[in-house]
Amino acid sequence: MAFKTIQEAFNHYRTASLEEIERRAADIKGIIETDAAADVAALNIEIRGLQQAKENIQDKQNGATDAQNRAAFNPITGMSFETRASAEATAGDVFASAEYRSAFYKNLLGHSLTAIESAAFKRAGEIMTAEKRADAFGDSSNTAAVLPTQTLNEIISKARKQGGIISVCRQFNLPEKLSVPVATPSANASWHAEGDKVDSEKPAIVNVAFDGYEIIKIFSISAKVRRMSVAAFEQYLVDELTACVMGTIEAALVNGTGSGQGKGLETITWTPGINAVTYTDGVTPKYDDFVAAMALLKRGYAAGACWAMNNKTLYTCVYSVMDTAKRPIFTTDQQREVVGYIVGKPVVIDDNMADGDMYFGNFNFMGYNIVEAPVIEASRESSFNRGLIDYRALAIADTKPIVDEAFVKMYPVTNP
């Protein structure tokens, strides 16, 4: 039978024997693993009720006092006092709750959790990993934990503030393989003579579907990390994941091949005179080269376009270039938090780009999708003989150019 609440399941099984409870728990595990159409949420409610019923029987067998039993379960309300407080504290998006955030870091550090933190952590585990339970009574304490929402937002915000094209690319949070429409610059309306028929036109829409590729990082910390405060450990984790996970996404935005990883700008076919401008390798490009590159980009994309290159390219290939009036084409901006401008368009510095390569385009049509936020697991066994604790971050993401024609490239070529 299907139970609507944990308390209802508890009431049903609290008079059963331990053998009956164990047998039903094993049956549920088998259903979850073999039946793709199973109602995992309902089965999860039942298994939590079984777990509470088992603990209630064990407490009685161990000589638990009547007072302890009353504290564990209130037959009048049909709910334990701690469960009611926990439900109120973690209502809504549990991953955005302060209780889950605190429980997440305490669990990684090996600190003990409060009752409310434990409830938040278990509820998150039910949502994310109920179908992957390790045993009949497994819960999220022995499974991976997804990053709290606030921490993920901090990681993305920090990556954007550090510059690179990830700061100007469009971010998505979509399931893999889901196709979503993205509007592109469209033609203007036409003049209409009164009474004439006007045919409908298809809007300029591009559908983009992201795949899901794994990004994995393992880092080890001395066992003394257990002495760190939750705030200090969170800051460390934000810095580490920004550097590795978001750094991997940023590199793929430029050089991703699309094979086992996201696609980058370099998957676009660059054709001189169509969407590319070349200049002689070892020779500083001319003002006319930059103007020619900007001329290749359609006006609809150019309105929000910027230049992107690495720091060496900026100072060796751009800094000394003059226009026809002998004025530098690169101007700095001391007041805003930008590098500067090339012929009036902002410059973004990204060290993932090759020396001499320059991209001009609207990076709102370059996207990255975080299918699944980094999931963190801790292991105290793999580095046991060295006194280290291993942490593994596993994320699923993808990158790709949404519209190829939104970009133009300048690059050096060797003269024959």
C-alpha positions in Angstrom: 0.0 0.0 0.0 1.1 3.6 -0.6 1.7 5.9 2.4 1.3 9.6 2.2 3.4 10.5 5.2 6.2 8.9 7.2 4.0 8.9 10.3 1.3 6.9 8.5 3.9 4.3 7.5 5.3 4.2 11.0 1.9 3.6 12.5 1.4 0.8 10.1 4.6 -1.0 10.9 5.2 -0.2 14.6 3.6 -3.4 15.7 5.4 -5.6 13.1 8.4 -7.7 14.0 12.0 -6.8 13.1 12.0 -9.7 10.6 8.9 -8.4 8.8 10.4 -4.9 8.7 13.7 -6.1 7.3 12.0 -8.2 4.7 9.8 -5.3 3.5 12.8 -3.0 3.4 14.7 -5.5 1.2 11.6 -5.8 -1.1 11.5 -2.0 -1.5 15.2 -1.9 -2.4 14.6 -4.5 -5.1 11.6 -2.6 -6.5 13.7 0.6 -6.8 16.6 -1.1 -8.5 14.5 -3.1 -11.0 11.3 -1.2 -11.7 11.8 2.0 -13.7 8.2 2.9 -13.2 8.2 2.6 -9.4 7.0 5.6 -7.4 10.3 6.3 -5.7 8.9 9.1 -3.6 6.2 6.9 -2.1 8.6 4.0 -1.5 11.0 6.4 0.2 8.3 7.5 2.6 7.5 3.9 3.4 11.2 3.1 4.0 11.6 6.0 6.4 8.5 4.8 8.3 10.1 1.3 8.4 13.3 2.8 9.7 11.5 4.6 12.5 9.5 1.6 13.4 12.7 -0.5 13.5 14.4 2.1 15.8 11.3 2.2 18.0 11.4 -1.6 18.5 15.1 -1.6 19.2 14.7 1.2 21.7 12.1 -0.9 23.5 14.3 -4.0 23.4 17.2 -2.0 24.8 15.1 -0.9 27.8 14.3 2.7 26.6 12.3 4.6 29.2 8.7 5.7 28.6 9.9 9.3 28.6 12.3 8.6 25.8 9.6 6.9 23.8 7.3 9.8 24.2 10.1 12.2 23.1 10.7 10.0 20.0 7.1 9.8 19.0 3.9 11.7 19.9 0.8 9.5 19.2 -1.5 12.5 19.5 0.0 14.6 16.7 1.3 11.6 14.8 4.7 13.3 14.6 7.9 13.4 16.6 8.7 16.8 18.0 12.1 16.9 16.2 10.5 15.8 13.0 8.0 18.7 13.2 10.7 21.3 13.8 12.9 19.8 11.0 10.0 19.9 8.6 9.4 23.5 9.3 13.1 24.4 9.1 13.6 22.7 5.7 10.3 23.5 4.0 10.7 24.6 0.4 14.0 24.3 -1.5 16.1 22.3 1.0 19.3 22.9 -0.9 18.9 26.7 -0.4 18.2 26.3 3.4 20.7 27.3 6.0 20.2 23.9 7.8 21.3 22.0 4.7 24.3 24.3 4.1 25.5 23.8 7.6 24.9 20.1 7.5 26.7 19.7 4.2 30.0 21.2 5.5 29.8 19.6 8.9 29.3 16.2 7.2 32.5 16.7 5.1 34.4 17.8 8.1 33.2 14.9 10.2 31.4 17.1 12.7 28.2 15.9 14.5 24.9 17.3 13.2 22.0 18.7 15.1 18.6 17.0 14.7 17.4 19.6 12.3 20.6 19.6 10.2 20.3 15.8 10.0 16.7 16.0 8.8 17.7 18.6 6.1 20.6 16.4 5.0 18.4 13.3 4.8 15.7 15.1 2.9 18.3 16.3 0.3 19.5 12.8 0.0 16.0 11.5 -0.6 15.5 14.0 -3.4 18.9 13.3 -5.1 19.8 9.7 -4.4 16.8 7.7 -3.2 17.1 5.3 -6.1 20.7 4.6 -5.4 20.6 3.5 -1.8 23.5 1.4 -0.8 21.4 -0.8 1.5 17.9 -1.1 2.7 18.2 1.6 5.4 20.8 3.7 3.7 20.5 7.5 3.7 22.4 10.5 2.5 25.0 10.2 5.2 26.7 7.4 3.2 26.0 8.9 -0.3 27.3 12.0 -2.2 26.0 15.4 -1.3 25.1 18.2 -3.7 26.5 21.7 -3.2 24.2 24.1 -1.3 22.6 26.7 -3.6 24.4 29.6 -2.0 27.8 28.0 -2.4 27.2 27.2 -6.1 26.1 30.8 -6.7 29.3 32.1 -5.0 31.4 29.8 -7.2 29.8 31.0 -10.4 29.9 34.7 -9.2 33.6 34.4 -8.4 34.4 32.8 -11.7 32.6 35.6 -13.5 34.4 38.3 -11.5 37.8 36.8 -12.3 37.3 37.7 -15.9 37.7 35.4 -19.0 35.0 34.8 -21.5 32.9 32.9 -18.9 32.1 36.4 -17.5 30.3 37.4 -20.7 28.9 34.0 -21.9 25.3 33.0 -21.3 24.7 30.5 -18.5 22.0 27.8 -18.5 20.8 25.4 -15.9 18.9 22.9 -18.1 18.6 19.1 -18.2 20.8 17.5 -20.8 19.3 16.9 -24.3 16.6 19.4 -23.6 16.2 21.8 -26.6 15.5 25.4 -25.8 14.8 28.3 -28.2 17.2 31.3 -28.3 16.2 34.4 -30.3 18.6 35.8 -32.9 18.6 39.2 -34.6 15.6 39.3 -37.0 14.6 41.4 -40.0 12.7 44.6 -39.6 9.0 44.9 -40.2 7.9 46.1 -43.7 5.7 49.0 -44.8 2.2 48.0 -45.4 -0.4 49.2 -47.9 -3.8 49.4 -46.4 -5.9 46.4 -47.2 -3.0 44.3 -48.6 -2.5 40.8 -47.4 0.6 40.2 -45.2 2.1 36.8 -45.0 3.4 35.6 -41.7 7.1 35.1 -41.2 8.9 32.5 -39.1 10.7 34.2 -36.2 14.5 34.1 -36.1 14.9 31.4 -33.5 17.8 29.0 -32.9 17.2 25.8 -30.9 20.1 24.7 -28.7 20.4 21.4 -26.9 23.2 20.7 -24.4 24.7 17.3 -23.7 26.1 16.2 -20.4 29.8 15.6 -19.8 31.5 14.8 -16.5 34.0 17.1 -14.8 35.9 15.4 -12.0 38.4 16.7 -9.5 40.0 14.9 -6.5 41.9 16.9 -3.9 43.4 15.8 -0.6 43.6 17.7 2.7 45.4 16.8 5.9 43.2 15.2 8.6 43.6 18.4 10.6 40.9 19.9 8.4 38.5 18.6 11.0 39.7 21.5 13.1 38.6 24.1 10.5 35.5 26.1 11.1 32.6 25.6 8.7 33.0 29.1 7.3 36.8 28.6 6.6 36.2 25.2 5.0 33.4 26.7 2.8 35.7 29.4 1.6 38.4 26.9 0.8 35.9 24.7 -1.2 34.6 27.8 -3.1 38.2 28.7 -4.1 39.1 25.1 -5.1 36.0 24.4 -7.1 36.2 27.8 -8.8 39.7 27.0 -9.9 39.1 23.5 -11.1 35.5 23.0 -12.2 34.7 26.5 -13.4 38.2 26.7 -14.9 37.6 23.5 -16.9 34.3 25.0 -18.2 36.1 28.2 -19.2 38.8 26.4 -21.1 36.2 24.4 -23.0 34.5 27.6 -24.0 37.6 28.3 -26.1 39.2 25.0 -27.0 36.6 22.3 -26.3 36.4 19.7 -29.1 33.0 18.3 -28.4 34.3 14.8 -28.0 33.8 13.8 -24.4 33.7 17.5 -23.5 32.0 20.7 -24.5 32.4 22.6 -27.7 34.4 25.8 -27.9 35.0 28.7 -30.3 37.6 26.6 -32.1 34.9 24.2 -33.4 33.6 27.0 -35.6 34.9 26.8 -39.2 36.9 29.9 -39.8 37.0 31.1 -43.4 39.0 34.3 -44.3 36.7 36.9 -45.8 33.6 35.2 -44.4 34.1 35.1 -40.7 37.8 35.5 -40.3 40.7 37.9 -41.0 44.3 36.8 -41.1 47.5 38.7 -40.7 51.2 37.8 -41.1 52.6 35.8 -38.2 55.3 37.8 -36.4 54.1 41.1 -37.7 51.8 43.4 -35.8 48.3 43.5 -37.4 47.2 46.8 -38.9 44.3 49.1 -38.1 42.6 48.0 -41.3 42.7 44.4 -40.1 40.7 45.2 -37.0 38.2 47.3 -39.0 37.8 44.5 -41.5 37.1 42.0 -38.7 34.5 44.2 -37.2 32.9 44.7 -40.6 32.3 41.0 -41.0 30.0 40.8 -38.0 26.3 41.5 -38.6 24.9 44.6 -37.0 22.5 42.6 -34.8 25.4 40.9 -33.1 27.8 43.8 -33.2 25.5 45.8 -30.8 26.7 43.7 -27.9 30.0 42.5 -29.2 33.4 42.6 -27.5 37.0 41.5 -28.2 38.6 38.5 -26.5 42.3 37.5 -26.4 45.0 36.7 -23.9 47.1 39.2 -22.1 50.2 38.7 -24.3 48.2 39.2 -27.5 46.8 42.5 -26.2 50.2 44.0 -25.4 52.1 42.6 -28.4 49.6 42.8 -31.2 47.2 45.5 -30.2 48.7 48.0 -27.8 50.9 49.8 -30.4 48.5 49.8 -33.3 47.4 53.3 -34.4 44.4 54.4 -36.5 44.7 56.7 -39.6 44.8 59.8 -37.3 47.8 58.3 -35.4 45.7 57.6 -32.3 46.0 54.2 -30.4 43.1 51.9 -31.2 43.3 50.5 -27.7 42.2 52.8 -24.9 42.2 52.0 -21.2 39.3 52.6 -18.8 40.5 53.7 -15.3 37.0 54.2 -13.9 35.2 51.0 -14.8 36.2 47.5 -14.0 37.1 46.7 -17.6 40.4 46.1 -19.4 39.8 48.8 -22.0 38.4 49.2 -25.5 39.5 48.4 -29.1 37.9 50.8 -31.5 35.1 51.5 -29.0 34.4 47.8 -28.1 35.3 46.3 -24.7 38.1 43.8 -24.3 38.0 40.6 -22.3 41.2 38.8 -21.3 41.2 35.0 -21.4 44.4 33.1 -21.0 42.9 30.0 -22.6 43.3 31.6 -26.0 46.4 31.0 -28.2 48.9 33.8 -28.7 47.9 36.0 -31.6 44.3 34.8 -31.7 41.6 37.5 -31.3 37.9 36.9 -31.3 35.3 39.6 -32.0 31.7 38.7 -31.3 28.6 38.7 -29.2 29.4 36.2 -26.4 25.7 36.1 -25.4 25.5 33.6 -28.2 28.2 31.4 -26.5 26.7 29.3 -23.7 27.6 26.9 -20.9 25.2 24.7 -19.2 25.6 23.2 -15.7 23.4 20.1 -15.9 24.3 19.0 -12.4 26.0 21.1 -9.8 29.2 19.7 -8.3 28.5 16.7 -6.0 31.0 16.3 -3.2 32.1 13.0 -1.7 34.6 12.5 1.1 36.8 9.4 1.6 38.9 8.8 4.7 40.1 5.4 3.5 42.0 5.9 0.2 44.7 8.0 1.8 44.6 6.3 5.2 48.4 5.6 5.4 49.2 9.2 4.7 46.7 10.8 7.1 44.8 12.6 4.4 41.1 13.0 3.6 40.2 12.8 -0.1 37.4 15.0 -1.5 36.0 14.3 -5.0 34.0 16.9 -6.9 31.9 15.6 -9.8 29.9 17.9 -12.0 28.0 17.5 -15.3 28.2 20.4 -17.8 28.5 21.3 -21.4 29.5 24.3 -23.6 28.8 25.3 -27.2 28.5 28.2 -29.6 24.8 28.9 -29.9 25.1 30.8 -33.2 28.4 30.5 -35.2 27.7 33.7 -37.2 27.9 35.7 -34.0 31.7 35.5 -34.0 34.7 36.6 -36.1 38.3 35.6 -35.6 41.6 37.3 -36.3 44.6 35.0 -36.3 48.2 35.0 -37.7 49.3 32.9 -40.7 52.7 32.1 -41.9 53.5 33.4 -45.4 54.5 30.7 -47.9 
